[in-house]
Amino acid sequence: MKKSKTLIIGAGLAGLSASFFLKRDYRIFEKEATPGGLCRSRHFNGYTFDYDGHLLHFRDKDILNLVQKLMGGNLICTRRNSWINSFGCYTRYPFQANLFGLPKNVIKECVLGFIDAQLNGNVNKYNQTNFKQWTLRTFGPGIARHFMLPYNNKFWTIPAHRLTCEWVDGYIPIPSIKDVLGGTIAQSKKRFGYNAQFWYPRKGGIENLIFALRRRIKNNIHTLHQVAEIDLKTRTVTFCNGRKARFINLISTLPLPEMLKLIPHLPPKIKAALSKLKYTSVFCLNLGVARGNISDKHWVYFPEKKIIFFRVGFPHNFSSALVPPGKSSLYAEVSYSPDRPVNKKDLVKRILKDLRKVEILSAADTIEVCEPVDIEYAYIIYDRNYTESTKTIREYLNQHHIYPIGRYGRWKYMTMEDTILDGKKIAEVLQGDKIAQGCLREK
Ligand SMILES: Cc1cc2nc3c(=O)[nH]c(=O)nc-3n(C[C@H](O)[C@H](O)[C@H](O)COP(=O)(O)OP(=O)(O)OC[C@H]3O[C@@H](n4cnc5c(N)ncnc54)[C@H](O)[C@@H]3O)c2cc1C
């Protein structure tokens, strides 16, 4: 049995990033035939779809430089053109800064509530409240009622009072009173939020980032190796194909609940923490439509309950190379969880019906590609058990030199940029041979 200093399980973006930065004495194992995980793309009759919309946003200059270098010229930067559909009309994202176009009584309720909240609320106390209270204190009852609460309930599948605010910082823009007032008389030109612009491959879909990384990693990715068991005593991973591999350090990018199930005899404390991890799933319907420019937008949020999807995106506007000439593509996303199950039997029909209802599709449209993707682990739910449970599990794993990273390993709301950074961070810690618990703790 071969022994490597570091084994990496899962060759999605996190595993590939860790490999890229580790450079030596590691092997990486992946259950699928191809690496990439959620960052793979699929190709049908001249259309390219990612598993769901996958756009790059950068806050870290070094990661932007790295990705630009990796991708050569195959990367374009585009200014976001995103909208909200409610009250039968489209308003620009973010809702709170672009009330222009909504019914007058809605604008009045939103503006008065926002001014009152900003002048009298307790707006920045993320940690001391739940998401519902924070929203009401920060934005007031109008913006809360007409967008924030219905949209987030649809997206997270649980009521806002059960969510904490641990994920909010940096993701929800808080405009000034001046911005909100300005946004009632015209569409705001200001760029709000971390995703005001996005980067995307000119050709071939998001999997080109995976190809670029893979080209730089030595040939030690072992595909079709699904981990069946992790033995902590002998530090051995057993694969479904019967092979075994020993490790000193194990980097796991598998969804945390799935990885823990592979460890026999978990202590009751860890089993209890595991039972408290909550997540949403996303059913994403990818469509290729034989009509040019069905929308000029990049993506649209749908907060209203009567529409089943929470968001629709238009890949043909990310890059024209994703569709055959004169055609369009879109994806519609539906969130579900044990708290809000969906009937999958009728889901495609229901999505198509609602796409016609909101006039994105017309009855005359020919749908050339209809490819659903069901993503079981999509968004980690931050509830009141989140911090304690993840801390307990992480400490237990770290004691055994197992380092969970990536969006589902670390069990954290992470973008692709965060995931690349996470791979870099673990490589730096292990490469320096300073297996310092402090370096691996959450911020
Ligand atoms: C709906 C949705 C939309 C998103 N949109 C964006 C976006 O627009 N921009 C952005 O920056 N990020 C986006 N993300 C986040 C992005 O997908 C993640 O940050 C990133 O892909 C996570 O990579 P990962 O390697 O941590 O996980 P994964 O991609 O899940 O990789 C885990 C790997 O482990 C493998 N594996 C699982 N079990 C086993 C096993 N038993 N044995 C061996 N291998 C196994 C899997 O096959 C997979 O390859 C989105 C995510 C979702 C769900």
The ligand as a MOL file (V3000), in Angstrom:
LIG
                    3D

  0  0  0     0  0            999 V3000
M  V30 BEGIN CTAB
M  V30 COUNTS 53 58 0 0 0
M  V30 BEGIN ATOM
M  V30 1 C -26.2120 26.4860 -7.1140 0
M  V30 2 C -24.8100 26.9760 -6.9380 0
M  V30 3 C -24.3830 28.1230 -7.6060 0
M  V30 4 C -23.0930 28.6130 -7.4050 0
M  V30 5 N -22.7000 29.7370 -8.0770 0
M  V30 6 C -21.4760 30.2620 -7.8580 0
M  V30 7 C -21.0620 31.4500 -8.5280 0
M  V30 8 O -21.7800 32.0100 -9.3620 0
M  V30 9 N -19.8360 31.9550 -8.2290 0
M  V30 10 C -18.9920 31.3570 -7.3220 0
M  V30 11 O -17.8970 31.8680 -7.0900 0
M  V30 12 N -19.3470 30.2030 -6.7060 0
M  V30 13 C -20.5710 29.6480 -6.9430 0
M  V30 14 N -20.9270 28.4860 -6.3120 0
M  V30 15 C -19.9730 27.8730 -5.3550 0
M  V30 16 C -18.9510 26.9550 -6.0280 0
M  V30 17 O -19.6080 25.9350 -6.7400 0
M  V30 18 C -18.1070 26.3370 -4.9260 0
M  V30 19 O -17.4700 27.3120 -4.1470 0
M  V30 20 C -17.0200 25.3760 -5.4330 0
M  V30 21 O -17.3660 24.6940 -6.5970 0
M  V30 22 C -16.7680 24.3740 -4.3160 0
M  V30 23 O -15.7620 23.4750 -4.6860 0
M  V30 24 P -15.4000 22.2650 -3.7280 0
M  V30 25 O -14.2200 21.6090 -4.3050 0
M  V30 26 O -15.3310 22.7800 -2.3280 0
M  V30 27 O -16.6830 21.2990 -3.7570 0
M  V30 28 P -17.1970 20.3030 -4.9340 0
M  V30 29 O -17.1860 20.9850 -6.2520 0
M  V30 30 O -18.5010 19.7500 -4.4450 0
M  V30 31 O -16.0890 19.1490 -4.9700 0
M  V30 32 C -16.1280 18.0330 -4.1220 0
M  V30 33 C -15.5940 16.8550 -4.9020 0
M  V30 34 O -15.6040 15.7010 -4.0490 0
M  V30 35 C -15.9960 14.5770 -4.8340 0
M  V30 36 N -16.5020 13.5120 -3.9340 0
M  V30 37 C -17.6730 13.5080 -3.2330 0
M  V30 38 N -17.7790 12.3590 -2.5090 0
M  V30 39 C -16.6540 11.6420 -2.7660 0
M  V30 40 C -16.1630 10.3890 -2.2920 0
M  V30 41 N -16.8610 9.6260 -1.4230 0
M  V30 42 N -14.9520 9.9580 -2.7370 0
M  V30 43 C -14.2170 10.7060 -3.6010 0
M  V30 44 N -14.6420 11.9090 -4.0710 0
M  V30 45 C -15.8330 12.3770 -3.6580 0
M  V30 46 C -17.0550 15.1460 -5.7540 0
M  V30 47 O -17.3010 14.3110 -6.8690 0
M  V30 48 C -16.4440 16.4930 -6.1160 0
M  V30 49 O -15.6340 16.4090 -7.2630 0
M  V30 50 C -22.2070 27.9500 -6.5090 0
M  V30 51 C -22.6190 26.7850 -5.8780 0
M  V30 52 C -23.9050 26.3010 -6.0830 0
M  V30 53 C -24.3400 25.0560 -5.3710 0
M  V30 END ATOM
M  V30 BEGIN BOND
M  V30 1 1 1 2
M  V30 2 1 2 3
M  V30 3 2 2 52
M  V30 4 2 3 4
M  V30 5 1 4 5
M  V30 6 1 4 50
M  V30 7 2 5 6
M  V30 8 1 6 7
M  V30 9 1 6 13
M  V30 10 2 7 8
M  V30 11 1 7 9
M  V30 12 1 9 10
M  V30 13 2 10 11
M  V30 14 1 10 12
M  V30 15 2 12 13
M  V30 16 1 13 14
M  V30 17 1 14 15
M  V30 18 1 14 50
M  V30 19 1 15 16
M  V30 20 1 16 17
M  V30 21 1 16 18
M  V30 22 1 18 19
M  V30 23 1 18 20
M  V30 24 1 20 21
M  V30 25 1 20 22
M  V30 26 1 22 23
M  V30 27 1 23 24
M  V30 28 2 24 25
M  V30 29 1 24 26
M  V30 30 1 24 27
M  V30 31 1 27 28
M  V30 32 2 28 29
M  V30 33 1 28 30
M  V30 34 1 28 31
M  V30 35 1 31 32
M  V30 36 1 32 33
M  V30 37 1 33 34
M  V30 38 1 33 48
M  V30 39 1 34 35
M  V30 40 1 35 36
M  V30 41 1 35 46
M  V30 42 1 36 37
M  V30 43 1 36 45
M  V30 44 2 37 38
M  V30 45 1 38 39
M  V30 46 1 39 40
M  V30 47 2 39 45
M  V30 48 1 40 41
M  V30 49 2 40 42
M  V30 50 1 42 43
M  V30 51 2 43 44
M  V30 52 1 44 45
M  V30 53 1 46 47
M  V30 54 1 46 48
M  V30 55 1 48 49
M  V30 56 2 50 51
M  V30 57 1 51 52
M  V30 58 1 52 53
M  V30 END BOND
M  V30 END CTAB
M  END
